[in-house]
Amino acid sequence: MIWKNWINLCVIVGSFIGLSSCYSFKGASLDPNLKTIQVSNIRMETAGGPANLSLEINEKLKEYFQRNTSLKINNKNPDLLIEGSIVGYELTPQAPTGDDKAGLNRITLRVQFRLTNRLDEDKNFEQEFSFYQDFPQSQTLTQVEKALIPKLVDQIILDLFNKIAGDW
């Protein structure tokens, strides 16, 4: 009886090891050969939005990479170069009500990024990232902007990072 249990345990453990070698969990990781990054000043190419929005995105982007990677900021011949432009900052009505007013308003931020990877040109890309937040019609943009913009910026930076480092 003990031998049977021992054999069953060996079969289960062996199967688990065999199956785990067939499937690997991949997540966000950067090539270990990447050492430096440059984040060029984000340009404002749309009307609207706070005057300091491009600076806020730029600084949060640098901070995110410094905090979550081993990359060093370097403005001379970096391994990764990120360039970006704010291409949209829109306020649109959502969820119409019976009296022809919007029940919600939506603020949308769109940023076009270009990544240049000097070590692997196949990883270069240019892509627009966007995110939105809804807020009640009873509040003005001025009332909610300071709370919502950091959420928009944080999500866009996270999406950009996942695009750069993700190996799904």
C-alpha positions in Angstrom: 0.0 0.0 0.0 2.8 2.4 0.8 4.5 1.7 -2.5 1.3 2.5 -4.4 1.0 5.9 -2.6 4.7 6.5 -3.3 4.3 5.7 -7.0 1.1 7.9 -7.3 3.0 10.8 -5.7 5.9 10.4 -8.1 3.6 10.3 -11.1 1.8 13.4 -9.9 5.0 15.3 -9.1 6.5 14.2 -12.4 3.4 15.2 -14.4 3.4 18.6 -12.7 7.1 19.2 -13.5 6.6 18.0 -17.1 3.6 20.3 -17.6 5.2 23.3 -16.0 8.1 23.0 -18.4 5.7 23.2 -21.4 4.1 26.4 -20.2 5.9 29.4 -19.0 4.5 32.5 -17.3 5.6 35.6 -19.0 5.1 39.1 -17.7 6.7 42.4 -17.8 10.4 42.2 -18.2 13.0 44.3 -20.0 16.0 42.9 -21.9 18.8 42.8 -19.2 21.2 44.4 -21.8 19.1 47.6 -21.7 20.9 50.0 -19.3 19.7 53.6 -20.2 16.6 55.4 -21.2 15.8 58.9 -22.4 12.4 60.5 -22.1 12.2 63.4 -24.5 10.0 66.3 -23.6 6.4 65.4 -24.3 4.8 67.9 -26.8 1.4 69.4 -26.5 -0.2 69.2 -30.0 -3.9 69.7 -29.0 -6.0 72.5 -27.6 -7.3 72.1 -24.1 -5.9 70.6 -21.0 -3.9 72.1 -18.2 -0.8 74.1 -19.2 1.5 71.8 -17.3 0.0 68.5 -18.7 3.0 67.7 -20.9 5.4 68.3 -18.1 3.3 66.1 -15.7 3.4 63.2 -18.2 7.1 63.7 -18.8 8.1 63.6 -15.1 5.7 60.8 -14.2 7.1 58.7 -17.1 10.7 59.2 -15.9 9.7 58.5 -12.3 7.9 55.3 -13.3 10.9 53.8 -15.2 13.3 54.8 -12.5 11.1 53.2 -9.8 10.2 50.1 -11.6 13.3 49.2 -13.7 17.1 49.3 -13.3 17.3 51.7 -16.3 19.3 55.0 -15.7 18.2 58.3 -17.3 20.7 59.2 -19.9 20.3 61.9 -22.6 23.3 60.8 -24.7 22.9 57.7 -26.9 20.3 55.9 -24.6 19.4 52.3 -25.2 15.7 53.3 -25.1 14.3 56.6 -26.4 10.7 57.5 -25.7 9.2 60.5 -27.5 5.6 61.6 -27.2 2.9 64.1 -28.1 -0.4 64.8 -26.5 -2.8 64.5 -29.4 -6.1 64.7 -27.7 -7.8 66.2 -24.6 -11.5 66.0 -25.1 -14.6 66.5 -23.0 -17.7 64.7 -24.3 -21.2 64.2 -23.0 -22.2 60.6 -22.1 -25.4 58.8 -20.8 -28.1 61.2 -22.1 -31.1 61.7 -19.8 -34.7 62.4 -20.6 -34.3 66.2 -20.5 -31.6 66.2 -23.3 -28.8 66.7 -20.8 -25.9 64.4 -20.3 -26.0 62.4 -17.2 -22.2 62.0 -17.3 -19.3 63.8 -19.0 -16.2 62.0 -20.2 -12.7 63.4 -20.2 -10.3 61.5 -22.6 -6.6 61.9 -22.8 -4.7 60.6 -25.9 -0.9 60.5 -26.2 1.1 59.3 -29.2 4.3 57.6 -28.2 7.3 56.5 -30.3 9.8 54.0 -28.8 13.2 53.6 -30.3 15.1 50.6 -29.0 18.7 50.9 -30.1 19.6 47.3 -29.2 16.6 45.7 -30.9 15.0 47.6 -33.8 12.2 45.0 -34.0 10.9 46.4 -30.7 10.5 49.9 -32.1 6.9 51.2 -32.3 4.7 54.2 -32.6 1.3 53.9 -31.0 -1.4 56.1 -29.5 -2.5 55.4 -26.0 -5.7 56.7 -24.5 -7.7 56.5 -21.3 -10.9 58.2 -20.1 -12.8 58.9 -16.9 -16.4 59.7 -16.5 -17.8 62.2 -14.0 -21.3 63.5 -13.1 -22.8 66.2 -15.1 -23.4 68.1 -11.9 -19.7 68.7 -11.6 -17.6 71.0 -13.8 -14.3 70.0 -15.5 -12.5 72.5 -13.2 -13.9 70.7 -10.2 -12.7 67.2 -11.2 -9.7 67.8 -13.4 -7.1 67.8 -10.6 -8.4 64.4 -9.4 -9.0 62.8 -12.8 -5.9 63.8 -14.8 -3.4 61.8 -12.5 -5.6 58.7 -13.1 -5.5 59.2 -16.8 -1.8 59.8 -16.9 -1.0 56.9 -14.6 -3.0 54.4 -16.8 -1.5 55.6 -20.0 2.0 55.3 -18.5 1.2 51.8 -17.3 -0.2 50.8 -20.7 3.0 52.2 -22.4 5.2 50.3 -19.9 3.3 47.1 -20.5 3.8 47.6 -24.3 7.5 48.1 -23.9 8.2 45.4 -21.3 5.4 43.0 -21.8 6.1 39.7 -23.4 2.7 38.2 -23.5 
